[in-house]
């Protein structure tokens, strides 16, 4: 082999080696990286029925419901409140990361979001004093608005209790709550935690009440509150005050002190969001 031939062979060898390292070999390395990333995902079991949403926010649309006992793959912990999951049918969405709804089956660390992945979904509304105060301000602006049982949900000339709460959360936080107080109570239990001790409520929390049976606490003695039907909802302002509406004779939307009667009728309360 002459000198020129050796140089050509050497150049061909270097070119092939470079192609292998930057071409197919590089693709294989990338694929291996994807497998490793996928292996970081964990399986989890749904502990209680929970909504599968289009985005990591309680104001996003509901894709479906994940049922108790269903197994899902947790792809990442998107934020403090939501996991990104894939169902057995391949549907991908976001569900609450609270332990009462979902439990990991593996011992590894919870998958974390990739720092380079683009965030396509809208960010959840953070629950801050500013957002809660916006809701309260919207409610205070309606003081004196007349009461009407079964009021129209399409105008603000009159309110019943649940219509009022729905309207001020829609205006203040862009969250569309269900139309009646019992469904709103279900929303709180689904998206947050039920609070049965009034002293543990926070400003801006909702409060749910049973039917009136008398002004004395004795009228409610021995009642199983967990079996009672929600008949009224109010917004807790703190310092023993509530913002609500409940009758024509009371003057419509108003601020009241938590009297013995209201305290005795209290079933549970809680935040609209986590």
C-alpha positions as CSV (number, residue, x, y, z in Angstrom):
1,X,0.0,0.0,0.0
2,X,1.6,3.3,-1.1
3,X,1.6,6.5,1.0
4,X,-1.3,8.1,-0.9
5,X,-3.5,5.0,-0.4
6,X,-2.7,4.9,3.3
7,X,-3.8,8.5,3.7
8,X,-7.1,7.9,1.9
9,X,-7.8,4.9,4.1
10,X,-7.0,6.9,7.2
11,X,-9.3,9.7,6.2
12,X,-12.1,7.3,5.4
13,X,-11.7,5.7,8.9
14,X,-11.8,9.1,10.7
15,X,-14.9,10.1,8.7
16,X,-16.7,6.9,9.5
17,X,-15.8,7.2,13.2
18,X,-17.1,10.8,13.3
19,X,-20.4,9.8,11.6
20,X,-20.9,7.0,14.1
21,X,-20.3,9.2,17.1
22,X,-22.5,12.1,15.8
23,X,-25.1,10.3,13.7
24,X,-26.6,6.9,14.5
25,X,-24.7,6.5,17.7
26,X,-25.9,9.9,18.9
27,X,-29.5,8.9,18.1
28,X,-29.0,5.7,20.1
29,X,-27.7,7.7,23.0
30,X,-30.7,10.1,22.8
31,X,-33.0,7.1,22.8
32,X,-31.3,5.6,25.8
33,X,-31.8,9.0,27.6
34,X,-35.5,8.9,26.8
35,X,-35.8,5.4,28.2
36,X,-34.1,6.5,31.4
37,X,-36.4,9.5,31.7
38,X,-39.4,7.3,31.1
39,X,-38.2,4.8,33.8
40,X,-38.3,7.6,36.3
41,X,-42.1,7.6,36.1
42,X,-44.0,5.8,38.8
43,X,-47.3,3.9,39.0
44,X,-49.9,5.1,41.5
45,X,-53.3,3.9,42.7
46,X,-56.3,6.2,43.0
47,X,-57.5,6.3,46.6
48,X,-60.8,8.2,46.0
49,X,-62.6,9.4,42.9
50,X,-60.8,12.5,41.6
51,X,-61.1,14.7,38.5
52,X,-58.6,14.3,35.6
53,X,-58.2,17.8,34.2
54,X,-56.8,19.4,31.0
55,X,-54.4,21.6,33.0
56,X,-52.9,21.8,36.5
57,X,-55.6,24.2,37.7
58,X,-59.0,23.7,39.4
59,X,-60.4,26.2,36.9
60,X,-59.5,23.9,33.9
61,X,-61.8,21.6,32.1
62,X,-62.5,18.0,33.4
63,X,-61.5,15.3,31.0
64,X,-62.9,12.4,33.0
65,X,-63.0,10.9,36.5
66,X,-60.3,8.6,37.9
67,X,-62.0,6.0,40.1
68,X,-60.9,4.4,43.4
69,X,-58.6,1.5,42.7
70,X,-57.6,2.6,39.2
71,X,-53.8,2.5,38.4
72,X,-52.2,5.4,36.7
73,X,-48.6,6.4,35.7
74,X,-47.3,9.6,37.3
75,X,-45.3,11.4,34.7
76,X,-44.3,14.4,36.8
77,X,-45.3,16.5,39.8
78,X,-46.3,19.6,37.9
79,X,-46.6,21.9,40.9
80,X,-47.5,21.8,44.6
81,X,-51.0,20.6,43.9
82,X,-51.1,18.5,40.8
83,X,-49.5,15.4,39.2
84,X,-49.4,14.9,35.5
85,X,-50.6,11.3,34.9
86,X,-51.3,8.8,32.2
87,X,-54.3,6.4,32.6
88,X,-54.3,2.7,31.5
89,X,-56.1,3.8,28.4
90,X,-53.4,6.3,27.5
91,X,-55.3,9.4,28.4
92,X,-52.9,12.1,29.8
93,X,-54.1,14.8,32.2
94,X,-53.6,16.4,35.6
95,X,-55.1,15.3,39.0
96,X,-54.7,16.3,42.6
97,X,-51.5,15.2,44.3
98,X,-53.2,15.0,47.7
99,X,-52.6,11.7,49.5
100,X,-56.3,11.1,50.0
101,X,-56.7,10.9,46.2
102,X,-53.6,9.2,45.0
103,X,-50.8,7.0,46.5
104,X,-47.5,5.9,44.9
105,X,-46.9,2.2,44.6
106,X,-43.1,2.5,44.2
107,X,-40.5,3.5,46.7
108,X,-38.6,5.9,44.4
109,X,-38.8,9.6,44.3
110,X,-41.8,11.4,42.8
111,X,-41.1,12.3,39.2
112,X,-40.2,15.9,38.8
113,X,-40.9,18.1,35.8
114,X,-38.1,18.4,33.2
115,X,-36.5,21.9,33.5
116,X,-36.4,22.2,29.7
117,X,-39.9,21.1,29.0
118,X,-42.1,24.0,27.8
119,X,-45.1,24.8,30.0
120,X,-48.1,24.7,27.6
121,X,-50.9,24.5,30.2
122,X,-52.1,27.7,32.0
123,X,-50.7,28.1,35.4
124,X,-53.0,27.4,38.4
125,X,-54.3,30.4,40.3
126,X,-52.2,30.7,43.4
127,X,-54.2,31.1,46.6
128,X,-52.8,34.3,48.1
129,X,-54.3,37.0,50.4
130,X,-54.5,39.2,47.3
131,X,-56.7,36.8,45.3
132,X,-58.9,36.1,48.4
133,X,-59.3,39.8,49.0
134,X,-60.3,40.2,45.3
135,X,-63.2,37.8,45.9
136,X,-64.2,39.5,49.1
137,X,-64.1,42.9,47.4
138,X,-66.4,41.7,44.7
139,X,-68.8,40.4,47.4
140,X,-68.8,43.6,49.4
141,X,-69.6,45.5,46.2
142,X,-72.9,43.6,46.1
143,X,-74.0,44.6,49.7
144,X,-77.7,45.2,49.7
145,X,-78.4,43.3,46.4
146,X,-81.9,41.8,46.9
147,X,-82.4,38.1,47.8
148,X,-84.3,35.8,45.4
149,X,-84.6,32.1,45.9
150,X,-83.6,30.3,42.7
151,X,-82.2,33.5,41.2
152,X,-81.0,33.6,37.6
153,X,-77.3,32.6,37.2
154,X,-77.1,34.9,34.2
155,X,-77.7,38.3,35.9
156,X,-76.7,40.0,39.1
157,X,-79.8,41.9,40.0
158,X,-80.8,39.4,42.6
159,X,-79.0,36.5,44.4
160,X,-79.7,33.4,46.5
161,X,-76.9,32.2,48.7
162,X,-75.2,29.9,46.2
163,X,-75.6,32.2,43.3
164,X,-73.9,35.0,45.2
165,X,-70.9,32.8,46.2
166,X,-70.6,31.5,42.6
167,X,-70.7,35.0,41.2
168,X,-68.0,36.6,43.4
169,X,-65.6,33.7,42.9
170,X,-66.2,33.9,39.1
171,X,-65.4,37.7,39.2
172,X,-62.6,37.6,41.8
173,X,-60.7,34.4,40.8
174,X,-62.2,33.3,37.5
175,X,-63.4,30.1,39.1
176,X,-66.8,28.8,38.0
177,X,-68.3,27.0,41.0
178,X,-71.3,24.7,40.7
179,X,-74.7,26.4,40.8
180,X,-76.1,25.2,44.2
181,X,-74.7,25.0,47.7
182,X,-74.7,21.2,48.0
183,X,-72.6,20.9,44.9
184,X,-70.3,23.7,46.1
185,X,-69.8,21.7,49.3
186,X,-68.8,18.8,47.2
187,X,-66.4,21.0,45.3
188,X,-64.7,22.0,48.5
189,X,-64.4,18.3,49.6
190,X,-63.1,17.3,46.2
191,X,-60.6,20.1,45.7
192,X,-59.5,21.0,49.2
193,X,-60.2,19.7,52.7
194,X,-63.4,19.9,54.8
195,X,-62.9,21.9,58.0
196,X,-65.4,21.1,60.9
197,X,-63.9,23.4,63.5
198,X,-64.8,27.1,62.9
199,X,-61.6,28.2,64.6
200,X,-59.6,26.6,61.8
201,X,-61.3,28.4,59.0
202,X,-59.4,31.1,57.0
203,X,-60.6,34.4,55.6
204,X,-62.2,33.6,52.2
205,X,-63.2,30.0,53.1
206,X,-66.8,28.9,52.4
207,X,-69.1,27.8,55.2
208,X,-71.9,25.3,54.8
209,X,-74.9,25.1,57.1
210,X,-77.9,22.8,57.8
211,X,-81.5,23.9,58.1
212,X,-82.7,26.2,60.9
213,X,-84.2,24.3,63.9
214,X,-84.1,27.1,66.5
215,X,-82.0,29.8,67.9
216,X,-80.8,27.8,70.9
217,X,-77.8,25.3,70.7
218,X,-80.0,22.9,72.5
219,X,-82.2,22.6,69.4
220,X,-79.2,21.0,67.6
221,X,-78.1,18.7,70.4
222,X,-77.5,15.1,69.3
223,X,-77.8,15.8,65.6
224,X,-75.4,13.8,63.4
225,X,-74.0,16.7,61.3
226,X,-72.4,14.4,58.8
227,X,-75.8,13.2,57.7
228,X,-77.4,16.6,57.4
229,X,-78.2,18.2,54.1
230,X,-76.5,21.5,53.1
231,X,-79.2,24.3,52.9
232,X,-77.0,27.4,53.0
233,X,-73.5,28.7,52.1
234,X,-71.6,31.8,53.2
235,X,-68.2,33.3,52.8
236,X,-66.1,33.5,56.0
237,X,-64.5,37.0,56.6
238,X,-62.7,36.1,59.8
239,X,-63.2,37.5,63.3
240,X,-66.5,35.6,63.5
241,X,-68.1,37.4,60.5
242,X,-69.7,36.0,57.4
243,X,-70.7,37.5,54.1
244,X,-73.9,36.0,52.6
245,X,-77.5,36.4,51.6
246,X,-80.4,34.3,52.9
247,X,-83.8,36.1,52.8
248,X,-85.8,39.0,51.4
249,X,-86.6,40.3,54.9
250,X,-82.9,40.4,56.0
251,X,-82.1,42.9,53.2
252,X,-80.2,40.7,50.7
253,X,-76.4,40.5,50.7
254,X,-75.1,41.5,54.1
255,X,-72.4,40.9,56.7
256,X,-73.4,39.0,59.9
257,X,-71.8,37.9,63.1
258,X,-71.7,34.2,63.7
259,X,-74.6,34.0,66.2
260,X,-75.3,30.9,68.3
261,X,-77.8,29.8,65.7
262,X,-75.4,30.0,62.8
263,X,-72.7,28.3,64.8
264,X,-75.0,25.5,65.7
265,X,-76.1,25.0,62.1
266,X,-72.5,24.9,60.8
267,X,-71.6,21.6,59.1
268,X,-68.2,22.2,57.6
269,X,-66.2,24.7,55.6
270,X,-63.0,25.0,53.6
271,X,-61.2,26.6,50.8
272,X,-62.5,26.6,47.2
273,X,-59.0,25.6,46.0
274,X,-56.0,23.9,47.6
